[in-house]
Amino acid sequence: MEQKNVLVTVPLTEFQKNNLEEIARRGGYSLTVKEVSSLTPDDVADKHVILGHIPPRLIPNAQALEWLQLSSAGADRYFSSDVLPEHVLLTNAVGAYGVAVSEHMTAFTFSLLRRFPQYARNQHAHVWKIMGSIKAVSESVILVLGMGDIGGMYARQMKALGATVIGVRRTNKEKPAWVDEQYTVDKLDEALPRADVVAMVIPGGDATRHLIDARRLSLMKDGAYLINVGRGTAVNTEALTEALRSGKLAGAALDVTDPEPLPADHPLWDMDNVIITPHASGNYLLMGTLDRVVGILTENFDNYVSGRPLINVVNRMLGY
């Protein structure tokens, strides 16, 4: 029987590596661990399984690849058959980033409603000045666009703080207790005008590109706020810039942009009602996130070797 090869590209403790090596031995696999930054075409050429991130440019070199288990929740860069052949199974790390990203969203929410970006600029300029009225989370209607692991956790936090929460999702599922109302995306236009905050955590891809465009921005409540931590391509950047410049929106908080990185000369950088973070809400910056990622990778590798169904299988046709 041909020996199969596994490549792991996430940082591991000795204990985590030993666990994966034990599973690999049980299945007759040879396991290699290597950092993403040092990967070469030769490193992936004979790998049947890759656990972790791999630059899409190296996928064509992975001719033996059968299964790609991503260390990220987002998988849109691999949807196209031109990037990842259709016969290759694709799974992601949904469930690992809920705490980190949802709390980033919560911090964004308070910062916008309390005008912290403006006060931060005043502090930098040594200006003592009250910047105007604020809004309480507990008195706000918050629309969560994308009700997966991250969006659901953020919705729970907002509900616990007293907000009225509207969930919008792609498919019709049972409404969780921490959401006051729930709709599918085809009802988005009806829900947008009611929201004080629209918080987006949706994947990229053709189905979501410019989901929030000039028309939908015009439907939003005057003085509303937009938060985006999913994919920058889901928002038309220039339409958003104009909505902020005109005063239609009171502010925005963006952990993702289109393009990304945002060009240094883009006007969004200089707006005092905008917060920009460099796609930093997830990653491994929060202790525990990496452990959750490795936990998902290990569980799925054990499932794979044992012939059990995998978790977090991505449907590339549907975009999730």
C-alpha positions as CSV (number, residue, x, y, z in Angstrom):
1,M,0.0,0.0,0.0
2,E,1.3,3.5,-0.9
3,Q,2.2,5.5,2.1
4,K,0.4,8.8,2.3
5,N,1.9,12.0,3.4
6,V,0.5,14.8,5.6
7,L,1.7,18.4,5.9
8,V,0.8,20.5,8.9
9,T,1.4,24.2,8.7
10,V,0.1,25.5,12.0
11,P,2.3,26.0,15.1
12,L,2.1,23.1,17.4
13,T,3.1,22.3,21.0
14,E,5.0,19.1,21.5
15,F,1.9,17.5,23.0
16,Q,-0.3,18.5,19.9
17,K,2.4,17.3,17.5
18,N,2.6,13.9,19.3
19,N,-1.2,13.6,19.1
20,L,-1.2,14.2,15.3
21,E,1.8,11.8,14.9
22,E,-0.1,9.1,16.7
23,I,-3.1,9.5,14.5
24,A,-0.9,9.5,11.4
25,R,0.9,6.3,12.5
26,R,-2.5,4.6,13.1
27,G,-3.5,5.5,9.5
28,G,-0.2,4.7,7.9
29,Y,0.6,8.3,7.2
30,S,3.9,10.2,7.3
31,L,3.6,13.6,9.0
32,T,5.6,16.7,8.3
33,V,5.3,20.0,10.1
34,K,6.5,23.2,8.4
35,E,5.8,26.9,8.7
36,V,3.7,28.5,5.9
37,S,6.3,31.2,5.3
38,S,8.9,28.7,4.3
39,L,6.8,26.4,2.1
40,T,8.1,25.6,-1.3
41,P,6.5,23.8,-4.3
42,D,8.5,20.7,-3.4
43,D,7.0,20.7,0.1
44,V,3.5,20.2,-1.1
45,A,4.1,18.1,-4.2
46,D,3.7,14.7,-2.6
47,K,1.2,15.6,0.2
48,H,-2.2,13.8,0.2
49,V,-3.5,15.8,3.2
50,I,-2.7,19.4,4.3
51,L,-3.7,20.6,7.7
52,G,-3.5,24.4,7.9
53,H,-3.0,27.3,5.6
54,I,-1.4,26.9,2.2
55,P,-1.0,29.9,-0.3
56,P,-3.3,29.3,-3.2
57,R,-0.4,29.8,-5.6
58,L,1.1,26.5,-4.3
59,I,-2.0,24.4,-4.9
60,P,-1.2,23.5,-8.5
61,N,2.0,21.9,-7.2
62,A,0.1,19.6,-4.8
63,Q,-0.8,17.0,-7.4
64,A,-1.4,14.3,-4.8
65,L,-3.7,16.4,-2.7
66,E,-7.0,14.7,-1.5
67,W,-8.0,16.8,1.4
68,L,-7.3,20.4,2.5
69,Q,-8.2,21.3,6.1
70,L,-7.9,25.0,6.5
71,S,-6.8,26.7,9.7
72,S,-9.1,29.6,8.8
73,A,-12.9,30.0,8.9
74,G,-12.9,31.8,5.6
75,A,-12.4,29.5,2.6
76,D,-13.4,31.7,-0.4
77,R,-9.9,31.9,-1.9
78,Y,-10.2,28.1,-2.6
79,F,-13.7,28.0,-4.0
80,S,-12.7,28.1,-7.7
81,S,-11.8,24.8,-9.4
82,D,-9.0,26.8,-11.0
83,V,-7.5,27.1,-7.5
84,L,-8.5,23.9,-5.8
85,P,-9.5,20.9,-8.0
86,E,-13.1,19.7,-7.5
87,H,-12.0,16.3,-6.3
88,V,-10.2,17.8,-3.3
89,L,-12.2,17.8,-0.1
90,L,-12.2,21.2,1.6
91,T,-12.9,21.8,5.3
92,N,-12.4,24.9,7.4
93,A,-11.9,25.9,11.1
94,V,-15.4,27.4,11.8
95,G,-15.8,27.4,15.5
96,A,-12.3,28.5,16.4
97,Y,-12.6,32.2,16.0
98,G,-16.0,33.0,17.6
99,V,-14.6,34.5,20.9
100,A,-11.8,36.6,19.3
101,V,-13.8,38.1,16.4
102,S,-17.1,38.6,18.3
103,E,-15.4,40.5,21.0
104,H,-13.6,42.6,18.4
105,M,-17.1,43.4,17.0
106,T,-18.3,44.3,20.5
107,A,-15.4,46.6,21.0
108,F,-16.1,48.2,17.6
109,T,-19.8,48.7,18.6
110,F,-19.0,50.5,21.8
111,S,-16.2,52.6,20.2
112,L,-18.6,53.8,17.4
113,L,-21.6,54.5,19.6
114,R,-19.4,56.4,22.2
115,R,-17.4,58.3,19.5
116,F,-14.0,56.9,20.7
117,P,-12.3,57.4,17.3
118,Q,-13.0,61.1,17.5
119,Y,-11.8,61.3,21.1
120,A,-8.7,59.4,20.2
121,R,-7.8,61.9,17.6
122,N,-8.5,64.7,20.0
123,Q,-6.2,63.1,22.6
124,H,-3.5,62.8,20.0
125,A,-3.9,66.5,19.1
126,H,-4.2,67.5,22.9
127,V,-7.7,68.9,22.3
128,W,-10.2,68.9,25.2
129,K,-13.6,68.9,23.5
130,I,-16.9,67.1,23.9
131,M,-17.8,65.6,20.5
132,G,-21.6,65.4,20.7
133,S,-24.4,63.0,21.6
134,I,-23.9,59.2,22.0
135,K,-26.1,56.2,21.8
136,A,-26.6,53.3,24.2
137,V,-26.2,49.7,23.0
138,S,-29.2,48.9,25.2
139,E,-31.4,51.3,23.2
140,S,-30.1,50.2,19.8
141,V,-31.4,47.9,17.1
142,I,-28.5,45.8,15.9
143,L,-28.7,43.9,12.7
144,V,-26.3,41.0,12.5
145,L,-25.7,40.0,8.8
146,G,-24.3,36.5,9.0
147,M,-25.4,34.3,11.8
148,G,-22.8,31.6,11.9
149,D,-20.5,30.9,14.9
150,I,-19.0,34.4,15.1
151,G,-22.2,36.3,14.2
152,G,-24.2,34.2,16.6
153,M,-21.8,34.9,19.5
154,Y,-21.8,38.6,18.8
155,A,-25.7,38.6,18.7
156,R,-25.7,36.9,22.1
157,Q,-23.4,39.6,23.5
158,M,-25.6,42.4,22.1
159,K,-28.8,40.8,23.4
160,A,-27.2,40.4,26.9
161,L,-26.5,44.1,26.8
162,G,-30.1,44.9,26.1
163,A,-30.1,45.6,22.4
164,T,-32.9,44.6,20.0
165,V,-31.2,42.0,17.7
166,I,-32.2,41.2,14.2
167,G,-30.4,38.3,12.6
168,V,-30.1,37.9,8.8
169,R,-28.7,34.7,7.4
170,R,-28.5,32.8,4.1
171,T,-30.7,29.9,5.0
172,N,-33.9,29.5,7.0
173,K,-33.0,28.0,10.3
174,E,-34.6,28.0,13.7
175,K,-34.3,31.4,15.4
176,P,-32.0,31.3,18.5
177,A,-33.3,32.7,21.8
178,W,-30.8,35.5,21.8
179,V,-32.2,37.0,18.5
180,D,-35.5,39.0,18.6
181,E,-36.2,38.5,14.9
182,Q,-34.6,36.5,12.1
183,Y,-34.8,36.7,8.3
184,T,-33.1,35.4,5.3
185,V,-31.1,37.6,3.0
186,D,-34.0,38.1,0.6
187,K,-35.6,40.2,3.4
188,L,-32.5,42.3,4.0
189,D,-33.9,45.4,2.3
190,E,-36.8,45.4,4.7
191,A,-34.7,45.1,7.8
192,L,-31.9,47.5,7.0
193,P,-33.9,50.8,7.6
194,R,-34.6,49.7,11.2
195,A,-31.1,49.1,12.3
196,D,-28.9,51.5,14.3
197,V,-25.9,49.2,13.7
198,V,-25.4,46.8,10.8
199,A,-22.7,44.3,11.7
200,M,-21.4,42.1,8.9
201,V,-19.6,38.8,9.3
202,I,-20.2,37.0,6.0
203,P,-17.8,35.1,3.7
204,G,-16.4,36.3,0.5
205,G,-17.2,35.0,-3.0
206,D,-19.4,35.9,-5.9
207,A,-22.6,35.5,-3.9
208,T,-21.7,38.2,-1.4
209,R,-19.7,40.6,-3.5
210,H,-21.0,44.1,-2.9
211,L,-24.0,42.8,-1.0
212,I,-23.9,46.2,0.7
213,D,-23.8,48.7,-2.2
214,A,-24.9,52.2,-2.8
215,R,-28.5,51.2,-3.0
216,R,-28.5,49.3,0.3
217,L,-26.5,52.0,2.0
218,S,-29.2,54.4,1.0
219,L,-31.8,52.1,2.7
220,M,-30.0,52.3,6.0
221,K,-31.2,54.6,8.8
222,D,-29.7,58.1,8.7
223,G,-26.9,58.2,11.3
224,A,-26.5,54.4,11.4
225,Y,-23.2,52.6,11.8
226,L,-21.6,49.8,9.7
227,I,-19.3,47.2,11.1
228,N,-17.5,44.7,8.8
229,V,-15.3,41.8,10.0
230,G,-16.1,39.2,7.3
231,R,-14.8,40.0,3.9
232,G,-14.1,43.5,2.5
233,T,-15.5,42.5,-0.9
234,A,-19.0,42.3,0.7
235,V,-19.1,46.1,0.8
236,N,-18.7,48.5,-2.1
237,T,-15.8,50.6,-0.6
238,E,-16.4,53.7,-2.7
239,A,-20.1,53.7,-1.9
240,L,-19.3,53.4,1.8
241,T,-16.8,56.2,1.6
242,E,-19.5,58.5,0.0
243,A,-22.1,57.5,2.6
244,L,-19.7,58.4,5.4
245,R,-18.6,61.6,3.7
246,S,-22.1,62.8,3.1
247,G,-23.2,62.1,6.7
248,K,-25.7,59.4,5.7
249,L,-23.8,57.0,8.0
250,A,-22.5,58.2,11.3
251,G,-19.5,55.9,11.3
252,A,-18.0,52.6,10.3
253,A,-15.6,50.1,11.8
254,L,-13.7,47.9,9.4
255,D,-11.4,44.9,10.1
256,V,-11.5,44.0,6.4
257,T,-11.4,46.2,3.3
258,D,-11.5,46.1,-0.5
259,P,-8.8,46.2,-1.6
260,E,-6.9,44.8,1.3
261,P,-4.6,46.2,2.5
262,L,-6.4,49.5,2.1
263,P,-4.2,51.9,0.0
264,A,-2.3,54.4,2.2
265,D,-3.9,57.3,0.3
266,H,-7.5,56.1,0.7
267,P,-9.8,58.8,2.3
268,L,-11.2,56.3,4.8
269,W,-7.9,56.5,6.7
270,D,-8.5,60.2,7.5
271,M,-12.1,60.1,8.5
272,D,-12.6,60.7,12.2
273,N,-15.7,58.5,12.4
274,V,-14.0,55.4,11.0
275,I,-12.0,52.7,12.8
276,I,-9.7,50.5,10.7
277,T,-7.9,47.4,12.0
278,P,-5.7,45.3,9.7
279,H,-7.7,42.1,9.5
280,A,-6.6,41.5,13.1
281,S,-9.8,40.4,14.8
282,G,-9.0,36.7,14.2
283,N,-5.6,35.3,13.6
284,Y,-3.9,33.8,16.6
285,L,-3.6,37.0,18.5
286,L,-6.0,35.8,21.3
287,M,-4.6,33.1,23.5
288,G,-6.8,30.0,23.0
289,T,-7.7,30.6,19.3
290,L,-4.8,28.5,18.1
291,D,-5.7,25.7,20.5
292,R,-9.2,25.7,19.2
293,V,-7.9,25.6,15.6
294,V,-5.5,22.7,16.4
295,G,-8.4,20.9,18.2
296,I,-10.5,21.1,15.0
297,L,-7.6,19.9,12.8
298,T,-6.9,17.0,15.2
299,E,-10.5,15.9,15.4
300,N,-11.0,16.0,11.7
301,F,-7.7,14.2,11.0
302,D,-8.8,11.5,13.4
303,N,-12.2,11.3,11.6
304,Y,-10.4,11.1,8.3
305,V,-8.1,8.3,9.3
306,S,-10.9,6.4,11.0
307,G,-13.3,6.7,8.1
308,R,-15.8,8.9,10.0
309,P,-17.6,11.9,8.5
310,L,-15.6,15.1,8.6
311,I,-16.9,18.3,10.3
312,N,-16.9,21.7,8.7
313,V,-17.1,20.5,5.1
314,V,-17.2,23.5,2.8
315,N,-19.7,23.5,-0.1
316,R,-17.9,25.4,-2.7
317,M,-20.9,25.6,-5.0
318,L,-22.9,27.4,-2.2
319,G,-20.0,29.4,-0.9
320,Y,-19.9,28.0,2.6
